[in-house]
Amino acid sequence: MRLAAFSLALLLAATPTVRPPVEPAALGVPFRLAQGQEIAVGGELRVRFDAVTADSRCPKGVRCLWTGNARVVLLLTLPGRPSALVTLNTNVDPRSASALGFTVEMGGLEPAPERGKRLRQKDYVVTLVVKRGEPPPAQRGPAFAEVPHAPVESPDVRPPRR
Protein backbone atom coordinates (compact mmCIF):
# COMPACT_ATOMS: atom_id res chain seq x y z
CA MET A 1 0.00 0.00 0.00
CA ARG A 2 2.82 2.38 0.89
CA LEU A 3 4.56 1.54 -2.37
CA ALA A 4 1.41 2.40 -4.34
CA ALA A 5 1.00 5.73 -2.51
CA PHE A 6 4.68 6.53 -3.03
CA SER A 7 4.45 5.64 -6.74
CA LEU A 8 1.39 7.85 -7.17
CA ALA A 9 3.10 10.77 -5.40
CA LEU A 10 6.20 10.33 -7.57
CA LEU A 11 4.09 10.22 -10.73
CA LEU A 12 2.23 13.40 -9.77
CA ALA A 13 5.48 15.19 -8.93
CA ALA A 14 6.94 14.28 -12.33
CA THR A 15 3.90 15.48 -14.27
CA PRO A 16 4.55 18.84 -15.97
CA THR A 17 2.55 21.78 -14.68
CA VAL A 18 -0.18 22.90 -17.06
CA ARG A 19 -1.42 26.49 -16.97
CA PRO A 20 -5.14 26.73 -16.35
CA PRO A 21 -7.30 27.77 -19.30
CA VAL A 22 -8.12 31.45 -19.44
CA GLU A 23 -10.87 33.45 -21.10
CA PRO A 24 -10.05 34.73 -24.60
CA ALA A 25 -10.26 38.38 -25.67
CA ALA A 26 -9.87 39.99 -29.08
CA LEU A 27 -7.24 42.57 -29.98
CA GLY A 28 -8.57 46.14 -30.09
CA VAL A 29 -11.76 45.28 -28.16
CA PRO A 30 -12.23 46.49 -24.55
CA PHE A 31 -12.38 43.76 -21.91
CA ARG A 32 -12.71 43.69 -18.12
CA LEU A 33 -10.46 41.89 -15.64
CA ALA A 34 -11.03 41.37 -11.93
CA GLN A 35 -8.01 41.62 -9.66
CA GLY A 36 -6.05 38.35 -9.91
CA GLN A 37 -7.78 37.32 -13.16
CA GLU A 38 -5.86 36.45 -16.34
CA ILE A 39 -7.03 36.65 -19.95
CA ALA A 40 -5.54 35.51 -23.29
CA VAL A 41 -5.58 38.34 -25.83
CA GLY A 42 -5.29 37.61 -29.52
CA GLY A 43 -4.60 33.94 -28.78
CA GLU A 44 -1.06 34.43 -27.49
CA LEU A 45 -0.57 37.30 -25.04
CA ARG A 46 -1.68 36.67 -21.46
CA VAL A 47 -2.62 39.68 -19.34
CA ARG A 48 -3.08 39.34 -15.59
CA PHE A 49 -4.40 42.13 -13.33
CA ASP A 50 -2.00 41.85 -10.39
CA ALA A 51 -2.89 44.74 -8.09
CA VAL A 52 -3.98 48.30 -7.46
CA THR A 53 -0.92 49.87 -5.83
CA ALA A 54 -2.46 53.30 -5.18
CA ASP A 55 -5.95 54.78 -5.28
CA SER A 56 -6.38 58.48 -4.51
CA ARG A 57 -9.48 58.98 -6.67
CA CYS A 58 -12.05 61.37 -5.26
CA PRO A 59 -14.82 59.43 -3.47
CA LYS A 60 -18.42 59.62 -4.68
CA GLY A 61 -20.35 62.49 -3.12
CA VAL A 62 -17.21 64.37 -2.06
CA ARG A 63 -16.06 67.65 -3.61
CA CYS A 64 -12.36 67.41 -4.34
CA LEU A 65 -9.87 69.87 -5.82
CA TRP A 66 -8.38 67.06 -7.89
CA THR A 67 -10.05 63.95 -9.30
CA GLY A 68 -7.18 61.80 -8.04
CA ASN A 69 -5.57 58.78 -9.63
CA ALA A 70 -5.42 55.02 -9.30
CA ARG A 71 -2.40 52.97 -10.36
CA VAL A 72 -2.71 49.34 -11.49
CA VAL A 73 -0.03 46.72 -12.14
CA LEU A 74 -0.46 44.17 -14.93
CA LEU A 75 1.68 41.16 -15.77
CA LEU A 76 2.08 40.40 -19.49
CA THR A 77 3.39 37.02 -20.62
CA LEU A 78 4.17 35.70 -24.07
CA PRO A 79 5.58 32.21 -24.73
CA GLY A 80 9.36 32.23 -25.08
CA ARG A 81 9.80 35.82 -23.85
CA PRO A 82 10.53 37.30 -20.42
CA SER A 83 7.39 38.48 -18.64
CA ALA A 84 6.73 42.21 -18.40
CA LEU A 85 5.21 44.20 -15.54
CA VAL A 86 3.23 47.18 -16.77
CA THR A 87 1.97 50.02 -14.56
CA LEU A 88 -0.96 52.12 -15.80
CA ASN A 89 -2.83 55.06 -14.29
CA THR A 90 -6.44 56.20 -14.51
CA ASN A 91 -5.84 59.96 -14.57
CA VAL A 92 -2.14 60.70 -15.15
CA ASP A 93 0.44 59.35 -17.56
CA PRO A 94 1.15 56.63 -18.38
CA ARG A 95 -2.37 55.56 -19.27
CA SER A 96 -0.94 53.17 -21.85
CA ALA A 97 2.24 51.14 -22.07
CA SER A 98 3.94 48.89 -24.59
CA ALA A 99 5.69 45.58 -24.03
CA LEU A 100 6.31 42.30 -25.85
CA GLY A 101 5.07 43.76 -29.16
CA PHE A 102 1.70 44.93 -27.76
CA THR A 103 0.28 48.17 -26.38
CA VAL A 104 -2.08 48.06 -23.38
CA GLU A 105 -4.42 51.01 -22.76
CA MET A 106 -6.30 51.80 -19.54
CA GLY A 107 -10.04 52.11 -20.08
CA GLY A 108 -11.10 52.57 -16.46
CA LEU A 109 -11.14 51.14 -12.96
CA GLU A 110 -14.17 50.20 -10.89
CA PRO A 111 -15.60 50.60 -8.36
CA ALA A 112 -15.27 54.29 -7.65
CA PRO A 113 -14.23 55.01 -4.06
CA GLU A 114 -16.93 55.89 -1.53
CA ARG A 115 -16.44 58.06 1.53
CA GLY A 116 -15.45 55.95 4.53
CA LYS A 117 -15.52 52.66 2.62
CA ARG A 118 -12.31 50.67 2.31
CA LEU A 119 -11.79 48.99 -1.06
CA ARG A 120 -10.12 45.59 -1.04
CA GLN A 121 -7.94 44.29 -3.87
CA LYS A 122 -10.59 41.72 -4.79
CA ASP A 123 -13.16 44.53 -5.30
CA TYR A 124 -11.35 46.07 -8.27
CA VAL A 125 -12.15 45.50 -11.96
CA VAL A 126 -10.05 47.14 -14.67
CA THR A 127 -11.11 47.79 -18.28
CA LEU A 128 -8.30 47.45 -20.84
CA VAL A 129 -7.71 47.46 -24.59
CA VAL A 130 -4.74 45.61 -26.11
CA LYS A 131 -3.41 46.34 -29.59
CA ARG A 132 -0.58 44.76 -31.54
CA GLY A 133 2.56 46.85 -32.00
CA GLU A 134 4.49 49.18 -29.79
CA PRO A 135 6.25 52.53 -30.09
CA PRO A 136 10.06 52.77 -30.12
CA PRO A 137 11.76 52.14 -26.72
CA ALA A 138 12.35 55.89 -26.21
CA GLN A 139 8.57 56.41 -26.04
CA ARG A 140 7.85 53.60 -23.57
CA GLY A 141 8.57 55.56 -20.42
CA PRO A 142 8.60 54.19 -16.88
CA ALA A 143 5.52 51.99 -17.30
CA PHE A 144 7.56 49.21 -18.92
CA ALA A 145 9.75 46.72 -17.06
CA GLU A 146 10.77 43.20 -18.02
CA VAL A 147 10.86 40.83 -15.05
CA PRO A 148 11.42 37.12 -14.56
CA HIS A 149 7.75 36.70 -13.52
CA ALA A 150 7.19 37.89 -9.99
CA PRO A 151 3.58 38.66 -9.03
CA VAL A 152 2.98 41.89 -7.20
CA GLU A 153 1.48 41.64 -3.77
CA SER A 154 0.20 44.77 -2.13
CA PRO A 155 -2.06 45.40 0.82
CA ASP A 156 -5.62 46.52 0.44
CA VAL A 157 -5.93 50.15 -0.61
CA ARG A 158 -7.50 52.53 1.88
CA PRO A 159 -9.45 55.65 0.87
CA PRO A 160 -7.72 58.99 1.44
CA ARG A 161 -8.41 60.60 4.81
CA ARG A 162 -10.47 63.77 4.74
Secondary structure, DSSP 8 states (H G I E B T S, - for coil): -HHHHHHHHHHHHHS-------EEE-TTS-EEEETT-EEEETTTEEEEEEEEEEE----BT---SS---EEEEEEEE-TTS-EEEEEEESSSS-SEEEETTEEEEEEEEES--BTT--B-GGG-EEEEEEEE----GGGTGGGEEEESS-------B-----
